[in-house]
Amino acid sequence: MLFSFSLFHKTTLGISLGSSNTYIARHGKGIVLGEPSVVATDIYNEKVVAIGDKAKKMIGRAPETISVDRPISGGIISDFDKTVAMLCQYVSRVVQTRIGITSAIVVPAAASSVERRSMRDMAKAAYGSRVVPVDEPIAAALGCGLDVFSGRGHIIVDIGGGRTDISVVANGGVMLARSLSECSGTFDRDIINFVRKNYNILIGDGTAEDVKKQLGCASDVKNMELMTLNGRHLISGLPENFVLSSEDVHQAIASSVRAIVDGIMTVLGKIPPEIASDLIRSKIHLVGGGALMKGWTELIYKETGMEAVVEENPLEATAVGAMRAVPMAKKLRNYE
């Protein structure tokens, strides 16, 4: 289905609702908001207590009467009302009036027509605007500054908080797409499980995320780094300090990293021969929060022989791309 937008709309937004973070880009200003996709509510009256950074800080620290949730799972709405409340507040922070907003919202390439409609209905409920869904690989490619209408094609690897999407974009659409459950969030869980198994200590999600950012590396570890952590001992129940190394983290996440590399290899193996010769001379573009982990470019080149590049602002690429998609909506192939 093709969409057109009135020239009378004055505010153009690109919205990327991720499992971990939400980003909003505005025409002429770039990224205007980046907040965690987290909502805290009172379990008795369902009133929203906190959203974004404030809600994220309550994870693992909230009283029993407060429920802290991520209303987006794998790029798809898992709690409609909480997502509406979250997006409504976020949009109100970046625009003075909701009148005349034109927006594009990012959806997974594999999303069904029902899921796309749900995303559009949620956006309308949040800020009453006309909205069009844009396939995530298209948005990511546009955010990277690539020509999505070229027949040559581009390979996009989006390592998000809820899933990893590996896609080939060409001629204004998604030629190939593969979605994996292994992702940045999986790395956190891998680290938690490794520490529990090898140290009998339980650490929280926030600690695991910090470990991933500081010690995580997709390729072989070259320089050993150490990090002193605190957790709860599973036997004594008491707080305990311990030291984790970069080699420990590499071992913990190795299986998930391997799954992502195998996914890239699978997509490369399915590329039509007509464009394979062009793609082999191009780069693999990495976006998403997981792309910030060290070692991806070295590992991908070693396994595929193709150069990989982590985009300058990988967390923001899809929101910027969605914003850029608005004036070219008629040319893009949106599957409804």
C-alpha positions as CSV (number, residue, x, y, z in Angstrom):
1,M,0.0,0.0,0.0
2,L,1.4,3.5,-0.9
3,F,1.0,6.5,1.3
4,S,1.1,10.2,0.5
5,F,1.4,13.1,2.9
6,S,-0.1,16.6,2.7
7,L,2.2,19.5,2.2
8,F,0.4,21.3,5.0
9,H,2.0,19.1,7.6
10,K,4.7,21.0,9.3
11,T,6.3,18.6,11.8
12,T,8.0,15.5,10.4
13,L,9.0,12.8,12.9
14,G,10.7,9.5,12.6
15,I,10.0,7.1,15.5
16,S,11.9,3.9,16.4
17,L,10.3,1.9,19.2
18,G,12.9,-0.6,20.3
19,S,12.7,-3.3,22.9
20,S,15.4,-1.4,24.9
21,N,15.2,2.2,23.7
22,T,13.0,4.6,21.9
23,Y,14.4,7.3,19.6
24,I,12.6,10.1,17.9
25,A,14.1,12.2,15.1
26,R,12.6,15.5,13.9
27,H,13.2,17.1,10.5
28,G,15.7,19.9,10.7
29,K,16.8,18.9,14.2
30,G,17.9,15.3,14.0
31,I,17.6,13.1,17.1
32,V,15.5,15.0,19.7
33,L,14.8,12.1,22.1
34,G,16.4,8.9,23.2
35,E,15.0,7.1,26.2
36,P,14.6,3.6,27.5
37,S,11.4,1.8,26.5
38,V,10.4,1.2,30.1
39,V,7.2,2.0,31.9
40,A,6.5,1.8,35.7
41,T,2.9,1.5,36.8
42,D,1.0,1.1,40.0
43,I,-0.4,-2.5,40.0
44,Y,-3.6,-1.4,41.9
45,N,-4.8,1.5,39.8
46,E,-2.6,1.0,36.7
47,K,-1.5,4.6,36.9
48,V,1.8,5.4,35.2
49,V,4.4,6.2,37.9
50,A,7.5,6.7,35.7
51,I,8.6,6.4,32.1
52,G,12.0,6.2,30.4
53,D,15.2,6.7,32.4
54,K,13.3,7.1,35.7
55,A,11.4,3.9,35.1
56,K,14.6,2.0,34.1
57,K,16.3,3.0,37.4
58,M,13.5,1.3,39.2
59,I,14.2,-2.1,37.7
60,G,15.0,-4.5,40.5
61,R,14.5,-1.7,43.0
62,A,10.7,-1.0,42.8
63,P,8.4,-1.9,45.7
64,E,5.9,-4.7,45.3
65,T,3.1,-2.3,44.4
66,I,5.0,-1.0,41.3
67,S,5.3,-3.0,38.1
68,V,8.2,-2.1,35.8
69,D,7.8,-3.4,32.2
70,R,9.1,-3.1,28.7
71,P,6.0,-2.7,26.5
72,I,7.9,-3.4,23.3
73,S,9.2,-6.9,22.6
74,G,11.2,-7.7,19.4
75,G,10.0,-4.4,17.9
76,I,6.3,-5.5,18.3
77,I,3.8,-4.1,20.9
78,S,3.3,-6.4,23.8
79,D,1.3,-4.0,25.9
80,F,-0.8,-1.6,23.8
81,D,-1.9,0.8,26.6
82,K,1.6,1.2,28.2
83,T,3.1,1.8,24.8
84,V,0.5,4.5,24.1
85,A,1.3,6.2,27.4
86,M,5.0,6.0,26.8
87,L,4.9,7.4,23.3
88,C,2.4,10.0,24.2
89,Q,4.7,11.4,26.8
90,Y,7.8,11.2,24.5
91,V,6.1,13.0,21.6
92,S,4.9,15.7,24.0
93,R,8.5,16.4,24.9
94,V,9.6,17.1,21.4
95,V,6.7,19.0,19.8
96,Q,4.6,21.9,21.2
97,T,1.5,20.9,19.4
98,R,0.2,17.6,18.0
99,I,-1.5,19.4,15.1
100,G,0.1,18.8,11.8
101,I,2.4,16.0,12.7
102,T,3.6,13.7,9.9
103,S,5.3,10.6,11.2
104,A,6.9,7.4,10.1
105,I,7.3,4.6,12.6
106,V,9.7,1.7,12.3
107,V,8.3,-1.9,12.1
108,P,10.1,-5.2,11.7
109,A,10.3,-6.4,8.1
110,A,8.6,-9.6,9.0
111,A,5.7,-7.9,10.9
112,S,2.3,-9.2,9.9
113,S,-0.4,-6.8,8.6
114,V,-2.1,-7.1,12.0
115,E,1.1,-6.1,13.8
116,R,1.6,-3.2,11.4
117,R,-2.0,-2.0,11.9
118,S,-1.5,-2.3,15.6
119,M,1.6,-0.1,15.5
120,R,-0.2,2.5,13.4
121,D,-3.2,2.5,15.7
122,M,-1.0,2.9,18.7
123,A,0.7,5.9,17.2
124,K,-2.7,7.5,16.4
125,A,-3.9,6.9,19.9
126,A,-0.7,8.4,21.3
127,Y,-0.6,11.6,19.3
128,G,-3.5,11.6,16.8
129,S,-1.3,11.9,13.8
130,R,-1.3,10.3,10.4
131,V,1.4,7.7,10.4
132,V,3.0,5.2,8.0
133,P,5.0,2.1,9.0
134,V,8.5,1.8,7.5
135,D,10.3,-1.5,7.3
136,E,13.2,-1.5,9.7
137,P,15.9,-2.4,7.2
138,I,14.8,0.4,4.9
139,A,14.9,2.9,7.8
140,A,18.3,1.6,8.9
141,A,19.7,1.9,5.3
142,L,18.3,5.5,4.9
143,G,19.8,6.3,8.4
144,C,23.1,5.1,7.1
145,G,22.9,7.4,4.1
146,L,22.5,4.6,1.6
147,D,20.5,4.7,-1.7
148,V,17.7,2.2,-1.0
149,F,16.4,2.5,-4.6
150,S,19.7,1.2,-6.1
151,G,19.5,-2.2,-7.7
152,R,23.0,-2.9,-6.4
153,G,21.7,-3.7,-2.9
154,H,23.0,-3.2,0.6
155,I,23.4,-5.6,3.6
156,I,22.1,-4.3,6.9
157,V,22.7,-6.0,10.3
158,D,20.6,-4.5,13.1
159,I,21.7,-6.0,16.5
160,G,18.9,-4.7,18.7
161,G,17.8,-5.2,22.3
162,G,15.1,-7.7,21.4
163,R,16.3,-9.4,18.2
164,T,18.8,-9.2,15.4
165,D,17.7,-8.5,11.8
166,I,19.9,-9.3,8.8
167,S,18.6,-7.9,5.6
168,V,19.4,-7.1,2.0
169,V,17.8,-3.9,0.7
170,A,17.5,-3.0,-3.0
171,N,15.1,-1.3,-5.4
172,G,13.1,0.4,-2.6
173,G,12.3,-2.8,-0.7
174,V,13.6,-5.7,1.4
175,M,14.9,-8.5,-0.8
176,L,15.9,-10.8,1.9
177,A,15.4,-10.8,5.7
178,R,16.3,-13.1,8.5
179,S,15.4,-12.4,12.2
180,L,17.3,-14.0,15.1
181,S,16.4,-14.2,18.8
182,E,20.1,-13.7,19.6
183,C,20.7,-10.0,20.2
184,S,22.1,-7.4,22.6
185,G,19.7,-8.4,25.3
186,T,20.8,-12.1,24.9
187,F,24.4,-11.1,25.6
188,D,23.2,-9.6,29.0
189,R,21.4,-12.9,29.9
190,D,24.4,-14.9,28.8
191,I,26.6,-13.0,31.2
192,I,24.1,-13.4,34.0
193,N,24.0,-17.2,33.4
194,F,27.7,-17.5,33.2
195,V,28.3,-15.7,36.5
196,R,25.6,-17.8,38.2
197,K,27.1,-21.0,36.9
198,N,30.7,-20.3,37.5
199,Y,30.7,-18.1,40.5
200,N,27.4,-19.0,42.3
201,I,26.6,-15.3,42.3
202,L,23.5,-13.5,41.0
203,I,23.9,-10.2,39.3
204,G,21.2,-7.8,37.9
205,D,20.4,-6.8,34.4
206,G,22.0,-3.4,34.8
207,T,25.2,-4.9,36.0
208,A,25.3,-7.4,33.1
209,E,24.7,-4.5,30.7
210,D,27.6,-2.6,32.2
211,V,29.9,-5.7,31.9
212,K,28.9,-6.1,28.2
213,K,29.7,-2.5,27.4
214,Q,33.1,-2.5,29.2
215,L,34.4,-6.1,28.6
216,G,32.3,-7.5,25.7
217,C,34.1,-8.4,22.5
218,A,32.7,-10.3,19.5
219,S,36.2,-11.3,18.3
220,D,39.0,-13.0,20.1
221,V,40.2,-11.0,23.1
222,K,43.6,-9.4,22.5
223,N,44.0,-7.3,25.7
224,M,42.8,-8.8,28.9
225,E,40.7,-6.5,31.0
226,L,39.3,-7.0,34.5
227,M,36.2,-5.6,36.2
228,T,35.3,-5.9,39.9
229,L,31.6,-6.6,40.5
230,N,29.2,-7.1,43.4
231,G,26.4,-9.6,43.5
232,R,24.4,-11.9,45.8
233,H,25.9,-15.3,46.6
234,L,23.3,-17.9,45.8
235,I,24.3,-20.1,48.8
236,S,25.0,-17.7,51.6
237,G,22.6,-15.0,50.3
238,L,25.1,-12.4,51.2
239,P,26.6,-9.6,49.0
240,E,30.0,-10.7,47.6
241,N,32.6,-9.1,45.4
242,F,34.3,-10.9,42.5
243,V,36.4,-10.2,39.5
244,L,35.3,-10.9,35.9
245,S,37.6,-10.9,33.0
246,S,37.1,-10.0,29.3
247,E,37.9,-13.6,28.5
248,D,35.1,-14.7,30.8
249,V,32.7,-12.4,29.0
250,H,33.9,-13.6,25.6
251,Q,33.3,-17.2,26.6
252,A,29.8,-16.3,28.0
253,I,28.5,-14.7,24.8
254,A,30.4,-16.8,22.3
255,S,27.3,-19.0,21.4
256,S,25.1,-16.0,20.7
257,V,27.8,-14.2,18.7
258,R,28.3,-17.3,16.6
259,A,24.5,-17.5,15.9
260,I,24.5,-14.0,14.6
261,V,27.6,-14.6,12.3
262,D,25.9,-17.8,11.1
263,G,22.8,-15.8,10.3
264,I,24.8,-13.4,8.2
265,M,26.4,-16.3,6.4
266,T,22.9,-17.8,5.7
267,V,21.6,-14.5,4.2
268,L,24.7,-14.1,2.1
269,G,24.2,-17.6,0.8
270,K,20.7,-16.8,-0.4
271,I,21.5,-13.6,-2.3
272,P,20.5,-13.9,-6.0
273,P,23.6,-14.2,-8.3
274,E,22.5,-11.2,-10.2
275,I,23.5,-8.9,-7.4
276,A,26.0,-11.1,-5.5
277,S,28.9,-9.8,-7.4
278,D,27.9,-6.2,-6.6
279,L,27.4,-6.9,-2.9
280,I,30.7,-8.7,-2.4
281,R,32.4,-5.3,-3.2
282,S,30.2,-3.4,-0.8
283,K,30.2,-3.3,3.0
284,I,28.0,-4.9,5.7
285,H,26.4,-2.0,7.7
286,L,26.0,-2.6,11.4
287,V,23.4,-0.7,13.4
288,G,21.6,-1.1,16.8
289,G,23.0,-1.1,20.3
290,G,24.6,-4.4,20.0
291,A,26.8,-3.1,17.2
292,L,28.6,-0.9,19.7
293,M,30.3,-4.0,21.2
294,K,33.9,-4.3,20.2
295,G,35.2,-6.8,17.6
296,W,32.3,-7.1,15.1
297,T,34.2,-5.7,12.1
298,E,37.2,-8.0,12.6
299,L,35.0,-11.1,13.2
300,I,32.8,-10.5,10.2
301,Y,35.7,-9.9,7.9
302,K,37.4,-13.1,9.1
303,E,34.2,-15.2,8.6
304,T,32.9,-13.6,5.3
305,G,35.8,-11.9,3.7
306,M,33.5,-8.7,3.5
307,E,34.3,-5.4,5.1
308,A,31.9,-4.4,7.9
309,V,31.4,-0.9,9.2
310,V,29.7,0.2,12.5
311,E,27.7,3.3,11.6
312,E,28.6,6.5,13.4
313,N,25.4,6.6,15.5
314,P,24.1,3.0,15.3
315,L,21.4,3.4,18.0
316,E,19.9,6.4,16.2
317,A,20.0,5.2,12.6
318,T,16.5,3.7,12.3
319,A,14.8,6.8,13.7
320,V,16.7,9.1,11.4
321,G,16.0,6.8,8.5
322,A,12.3,6.8,9.3
323,M,12.2,10.5,9.3
324,R,14.0,10.6,5.9
325,A,11.5,8.1,4.5
326,V,8.5,10.4,4.9
327,P,9.0,12.5,1.7
328,M,9.7,9.4,-0.3
329,A,6.8,7.3,1.0
330,K,5.2,7.0,-2.4
331,K,8.4,5.4,-3.8
332,L,8.9,2.9,-1.0
333,R,7.3,-0.5,-1.0
334,N,5.3,-0.9,2.2
335,Y,3.7,-4.3,2.6
336,E,0.3,-4.1,4.3
